[in-house]
Amino acid sequence: MDKLQRAIDLIEQDEWDQAHNLVQDGNNKYYYLIHGLLHRIEGDISNAQYWYSRANEPLPDNTTDAETDRIKTLIKHLA
């Protein structure tokens, strides 16, 4: 959980490379969602689709800010 929240914090600070490093080796839905979000932010939609599919979710059509908030809410409910 701490790594996930830290990755979200870094995304909100526009520190995408650092966030990517935190989630790169994660192996659950929440890591995959953050990984997909980062690729959306970078404009790499095909890679984003791959990570969202690993999380068993479609690529969202919301803004990246809205998606960051959605994932942040999901992570908070893990605690």
C-alpha positions in Angstrom: 0.0 0.0 0.0 2.7 2.5 0.9 4.4 2.0 -2.5 1.1 2.5 -4.3 0.3 5.7 -2.4 3.8 7.0 -3.0 3.4 6.3 -6.7 0.2 8.3 -6.8 1.9 11.1 -4.8 4.7 11.2 -7.4 2.2 11.3 -10.3 0.5 14.3 -8.7 3.9 16.0 -8.5 4.6 15.2 -12.2 7.4 12.8 -11.2 6.3 10.1 -13.6 9.7 8.3 -14.0 10.0 7.9 -10.3 6.4 6.6 -10.0 7.1 4.2 -12.9 10.1 2.8 -11.0 7.9 2.1 -8.0 5.3 0.2 -9.8 7.4 -1.5 -12.5 7.8 -4.8 -10.6 4.4 -4.8 -8.9 2.1 -7.7 -9.5 -1.4 -6.9 -8.6 -4.3 -5.0 -10.1 -3.4 -1.7 -8.5 0.1 -1.7 -9.7 -1.2 -2.5 -13.2 -3.7 0.4 -13.0 -1.0 2.9 -12.0 1.3 1.5 -14.7 -1.4 1.9 -17.3 -2.2 5.4 -16.1 1.5 6.4 -16.4 1.6 5.1 -20.0 -1.6 7.2 -20.7 0.1 10.2 -19.3 3.1 9.5 -21.6 0.8 9.1 -24.6 1.7 5.5 -25.1 -1.9 4.3 -25.4 -1.2 0.8 -26.7 1.0 0.1 -23.7 -1.6 1.6 -21.4 -4.2 -0.7 -22.9 -1.9 -3.7 -22.1 -1.6 -2.7 -18.5 -5.3 -2.0 -18.0 -6.1 -5.4 -19.6 -3.8 -7.0 -17.0 -5.9 -5.3 -14.4 -9.0 -6.7 -16.1 -10.3 -3.3 -16.9 -10.9 -1.5 -20.2 -8.9 1.6 -21.0 -10.8 4.4 -19.4 -12.1 7.4 -21.3 -11.8 9.8 -18.4 -9.0 12.4 -18.0 -5.7 11.3 -16.5 -6.5 13.6 -13.5 -9.8 11.9 -13.0 -8.2 8.5 -13.4 -5.5 9.4 -10.8 -8.3 10.4 -8.4 -10.2 7.1 -9.1 -7.1 5.0 -8.5 -6.3 7.0 -5.4 -9.7 6.2 -4.0 -9.3 2.5 -4.8 -6.0 2.4 -3.0 -7.4 4.1 0.1 -10.0 1.4 0.4 -7.3 -1.2 0.6 -6.2 0.0 4.1 
